[in-house]
Amino acid sequence: MTMLTAEEQTRLNELEGKLSPKAPVASNLSEDEQTRLTELERKFSPQAITKGLSPQEDRRLNELEGKERYSAYQAVQGAISDFFRGGVQQFKRIGEIYEQERLSGRQAIEKSYQEPSLGNIGRGALGVAQYVFSPVTALGRGAIKEPVTENLERTPLKDVQVPLGQGTVPQFAGNMAEQGFYFTPVGQMVKARMVLNAPSGARVTQVMPIAGDGAVAKQGTTAAKTLEKESPLPIPEVKQDIPEALRQTLAGDGVALKPQLSSNIVRDVTNASYDYLRGNPDESKRIFRRIADGLSVGEINPAMLPEIIEKYGITPVQFASMYRDTVSFGGRILGYHGYAARKLQQVFESEPEALAILEGAMKAESKTPLLTDRIIDAWSRLENTRRGLLVTQVATAMRNIVSQTGRLALSSVDEAFQGVLRGTVGYQGNTLREAENGLNNLTAIYNRLSPTGRARLDDILESGNAAVEKARLLSQPVHEAVGGKVIDAFNFLNRAQETVFRKIAFEAKLRELLSRKGLDYATVDPKHIPEDFLKEAVDYSLEMTFAASPKSRAAKEFVNAWNKTGLTTINPFPRFAFGNALPFIKDFSPLGYLNAMRPEIIKELASGNPERFVKAASRATLGTLMLDSAWRLRQSQYAGEKWYEIKTGYDPKTKEEKVIDARAFAPFSAYLLMAEAFIHPERLDAQDYAQAVIGMNRIAGTGLVAVDLLRAKSGETAKDVVNKFVGAYIGSFSVPARTVKDLYSGIDPEEGVYRDVKNDPVAGPFLQNIPELSQMFPESPSPYTTKRQGKPTAEQSIMGIPAPVFRQMTGFYQNLKPEVKQEVDKIGVDYTSVYPRTGVADADRKLIEFMAPIVERYGPALIESKQYQSLALPGKRLAMGQLFKEARAEARRVLNVKHPDLSLQIAVEGMSDDAKELMRQMQETKGR
């Protein structure tokens, strides 16, 4: 609309004063004034006026123009100008009323949460309706009530009182006009949009208007008094979702809304507020279930609870009460909930009331604990500490980084391939754009290195609706290591790498989910991100980093039983092995095609939902390709004699191989085992399958004792087995010192020499991890070579770095493998045919020392002989076994000459128990 300058407006007012309705058009006007009036009429023509009018306003203007003569046009023009100026002001006033109503309602709700009282409860309940109906109130009050009231205030009726205390005539008329607006088609339409088209005949509770300054009508007191006794106000059911514009508006004000709601927004908000004001936070049951579930499986660290409950407006007392009332410790007090409950007591130690509730719950459940319960509980605590210490080496963190990098690369290819299948087989979206989702990982990696990218992710994780998911993302360790601050400090590097990879996976998946909904990760308001998207992204990140909780109920119970029955002494990390590694191998293998062809998945594909099909098909294809790659590797020049060995070099002079042990990089190393099972099944035994299936490749320790029993053919006494088990268990607690020991070997090469702890099987494994103290034990010789085993040499160094140091820096350990050892592993000679087992540790070491020169001299000649090469596999085993038998016999003759005392000990050790007892008695008699 064309606007007049101040000078033009003044001149126009002067002209209107001269042009009274009674005067002719040209009366009292000079020629100059008439010219000026013509210019103003042209500038303020109907065409200029109507540029910014709505169709309704334009029609109304045409009606007014049709009723007026052109001779009175100047007067009409002035009225129209006033109308537009007032209309703009009134429109602005509608916006002000809307903002006042919305903020007032929100403040009432927040105050009822923060300061719960009878009056605030009533105001909070009415504040919900005030917030929701603020647009309707703004229209009714700003567009109807106030104009009517203001116009009547200019009449003689402004001071006339209406009976029954309804105020003056203008006030009564304005109120009636506002109430009448709610029953007009326009008012009903707006209200219907606000209540999401409530079906006809349903009763909608009428909410009394609330003043813009937050004052509540008198009815609020009554509502507050009855709120404790009555259920939330009945609100009609509806059939459609919240309008997107309203959803964005409410979300922008911190009101959390689900992506899809099947019920009325008013009812949802009212019920949520009612539940909160009755003592439970908004959506308290749902939120608490998520927290409790996370605590029960270790996905949420209790130390993160204060941040979570603060973001959801839950007080420590409320949380403690819900934990006491809804979480049964019975049957789980010895499991993770017992640990969580104790941690909660530490978290809330500064909250006396909450602490009293938690302690009361613990005492109520543990009034008369059985002795066995106490023993198992103490064992569980000890096991948690031990498991935490097992993964404290820098080498462990570096191996995990290598594995996670491989998993991240695989995930990128998987997401891209799923996108291709989704766009082709599923006919959903642009195939190329879907395939680009695989690049989200690269973008997320870049953002981890960018301050801006890290800040953006932090903003999302710090939003109120991400509190629980943030705790899940950052709490659950891949190795199930739960312990105190000391354990966390030792695990700093390992936890740091886990956090980095989880955040990368979380951001990549969240980008994909948002892009499918047409949202931009870089610009979307964190409050507008649906919680379902956050949960799916966290689930994906935990799965990708092998830290997800088992999905099926059977798997969860199996892992819980494994933990409770003490089997963690065999495999310390059942969740990794059974809940992540084995499902990964099943999905990423040809077996995945069976999952893709399940009838229910094919039915979903036919109905237009290809998600489960493309996921299963993509992973099965990639798993098949990985198995094929492992197959080719096991048939290449890089294949070692053992299924887990990869050759990295070869010394033509000594004919020693440089090999890397890949068992530590599970579950990817399992493909090498599967390939070997197809190519050379005769080389595998029970020990190999046990190591792969129960995860012994991850951490050495007590589990190796169980594996040794599988391959032992000569019986060991129960004392020997127990000593080895106890020694391996105690040795787990000195694992953190292994990093220092390996690094120290770069200064003192003696620190890298292999040591034999058979003389002290209980304390030896603990002491051998500690620098300097480990050198108290004798060297562990090899029957294959006279070289000192494990001592860092130039041949063993990698890029000039000693092998033990390189192991800690990269996670890879390169070892030298003599020629005879290569052949023994290749043909599968059992180790009991190689090593002497006299029962005397000192004698065994000496025998091995005397055997080495013989084997080193005659072994290569035997291997290269034509007779040996012409033998079948069983014949080669017999021939090689005979070589070691002769070498042991010759070593025994040398031992008899050089160390007769050891020969005598061997003779005594070989006696029966009765003969040993008789000799002991004879010695006692002689002594007396």
Secondary structure, DSSP 8 states (H G I E B T S, - for coil): -----HHHHHHHHHHHHH--TTS-TTTT--HHHHHHHHHHHHHT-HHHHGGG--HHHHHHHHHHHHHS-GGGHHHHHHHHHHHHHHHHHHHHHHHHHHHHHHHHHHHHHHHHHHS--HHHHHHHHHHHHHHHTHHHHHIIIIIIIHHHHHHHHTSGGGG-B-TTT--BHHHHHHHHHHHHHTTSHHHHHHHHHHTT---TT----------TTS---THHHHHHHHHTTS--------SS---HHHHHHHHHTT----SS--S-HHHHHHHHHHHHHTTS-TTHHHHHHHHHHHHHTTSS-GGGHHHHHHHTT--HHHHHHHHHHH---TTTTTSHHHHHHHHHHHHTTT-HHHHHHHHHHHHHH-SS--HHHHHHHHHHHHHHHHHHHHT-SHHHHHHHHHHHHHHHHHHHHHHHHHHHHHHHTS--S-HHHHHGGGGHHHHHHHHHH-HHHHHHHHHHHHSGGGHHHHHHHHH--TT-----HHHHHHTHHHHHHHHHHHHHHHHHHHHHHHHHTT--TTTS-GGGS-HHHHHHHHHHHHHHTT----SSHHHHHHHHHHHHTTGGGT-S-HHHIIIIIHHHHHHSSTHHHHHHT-HHHHHHHHTT--HHHHHHHHHHHHHHHHHHHHHHHHTSTTB-SSTTEEEEEE-TTT--EEEEE-GGGTTTTHHHHHHHHHH-GGG--HHHHHHHHTTTTT--SHHHHHHHHHH--S---HHHHHHHHHHHHHHGGGTHHHHHHHHHTTT-GGGGS-B--TTSTTTHHHHTTSTTGGGGS-B---SS-SS-SS---TTT-BTTB-HHHHHHHHS--EEEE-HHHHHHHHHT--GGGTS---S-HHHHHHHHHHHHHHHHHHHHHHHHSHHHHTS-HHHHHHHHHHHHHHHHHHHHHHHHHH-HHHHHHHHHHTS-HHHHHHHHHHHHHHH-
